[in-house]
Amino acid sequence: MPEQKDRIESPTARGLDERALKYSASIAYDRRLYRHDIAASIAHARMLAKQGIIPGDDAHSILRGLEEIREEIERGEFPFREELEDIHLNIEARLQEKIGEAAGRLHTARSRNDQIATDMRLFVIEACDDAVASIRRLQTALLDLAEANQNAVMPGYTHLQRAQPVLFAHHLLAYFEMLDRDSGRFLDCRSRADELPLGAGALAGVPYRLDREFVASELGFSRVSRNSIDAVADRDFVVEFQAAAAAAMMHLSRLAEEIVLWSSDEFGFLRLPVTFTTGSSIMPQKRNPDVAELARGRTGRAYGNLIAILTMLKGLPLAYNRDLQEDKQPLFDTVDTLLATLEVLTALLPALEVRSERMESAAAESYALATDVADYLVRKGMPFREAHQAVADLVRYAEGEGKSLSGLSLEEYRRYSPLFEHDVLALDVRASVAARDVPGGTAPSRVTEALKLARERLRDEA
Ligand code: ARG
C-alpha cells in the first residue's frame, strides 16, 4: 500500500479556511490531555490486537510509537501543529511519521467522539482524586490549628454580631465538616465519571467484535457505557465536577473572608505572617491579606465556569456536537483555581498567629453571655420566653450604664428577677462553653472528642 493513502490529512489540506481553522483549533489547550489520550490509545490498540482486528506486529509498533510520543511531549520536544486541530490528530500524525503505515490502524473501531469523551473522563477522574487529596491536606491543617489552640475561646457570631462564646477549635471544625461534604461531592462525581465511552464510535457503536471490558479494565474504569449515543453526548461529569468545585470554592471563600476579618485591627484575632501578606506602596503600616482576598475573589471564576458548561450543554441535540469542545478551558481553569486555592490556604493556616487573649476578651466584654443568664433563670424555674425578656431588659440597662454583664452587681441583677443569686456572678465564657455539652456542641470535652473523630476519619480514608 502506498504510504500516501494512510496519511493523516490536516483539515486545511482538505480545504478548511485558515480563519475557520484558527477559530476551531483546540490544540493550544487540549494538549493537556496528552497522557489520557495516549493511555486510551494504548488500551484500544492492545484490545484490537487481542481481538484479531489488527495484526499484533502493527499493535506493537503503535504502542512503541505512542510511548515515544509521550516522552517527546514530556521533554517539550513534540512538534505541535495547529493545522492538525487537536491533540488526537497531532498524536496520530506524529505516530504516522514515526511508524508509517501501521499508524493508520489505530483509529480502527474508534471515532474522535468516543475518544475525547474517554480522555475527558480520565481527566475528570484524576482531577477528583487530586481535589480529594488536596482537601484532605487542608482538613489536616485545620485540625492542626485547632489542636494547637484547643483552649482558645472566641465570640461566636450570628448576623456578624457577637452571639455566644465558642471554642476557636469548634469554629474551625465547622470548616472541616464543609470540606468533608466537598470531598464527598468529588467522590460522587468520580463514581459517575467512572465509565468507558470507547466502543461507542461516532455515536452508533462500531461493526467490530470489541472487548470493551478489557479496555475499561486497562484504563481503570469500573464499567462500560450502556448507550453509545449518550456515551458521546454526555458531559454531566464535567457539570458535576464544576458544581462540586463551585461549592468547595464557596467554602474556601467563607474561610478566606474570616481570615480577612479576623486579621483586621477591628477584630485582631489573627496576625498574618509577612510571608503571606503584602505591604502598601504608600502606607507603611499595612499587612494586607492578599492571599485570602484572592481566594475569595477567584471563587467567581469557578461559578462562571459552572454556568459556562451548563449553558453550553443546554439545548444541544444528540449526539456529538462541536460545541462540546468548549467543555475544556473552563474545566481546566476550575481545576487549576481549586487546587491552587486549596494549596495556598493549606500553607497559610499553620503560619497564622492566633491571638487567643484578644478572642477571649472579645467574648467576655460583649453581651455574649446573655443567653447563659437567661438559661440560668430557666434552671431556677422561669419559662424561657419570660427569662429572655428579663435578660433583654437587664442588657438594655447595662448598656445604658456602659457596663458589661460581669460588671453588674447582684443587687442590679435582682432588679430584673428575684431568682438571681450570688452564683450568677460566676458565669463566664468558660462556664458558658462548658455548659454546651450536647453532641455537636462546643463544650471542651465534646470538641476534644470531635477532634479525635475527625483525625480518625482522615486516617481511615487515607
Ligand atoms: N476537539 C474535539 C473536542 O474536543 C474532539 C472531537 C472532535 N470530533 C469531531 N467530530 N470533530 O470535542
Boltz pocket constraint, residues with backbone or C-beta under 6 A from the ligand:
constraints:
  - pocket:
      binder: B
      contacts: [[A, 26], [A, 30], [A, 86], [A, 112], [A, 113], [A, 116], [A, 320], [A, 321], [A, 322], [A, 324], [A, 325], [A, 326]]
      max_distance: 6.0
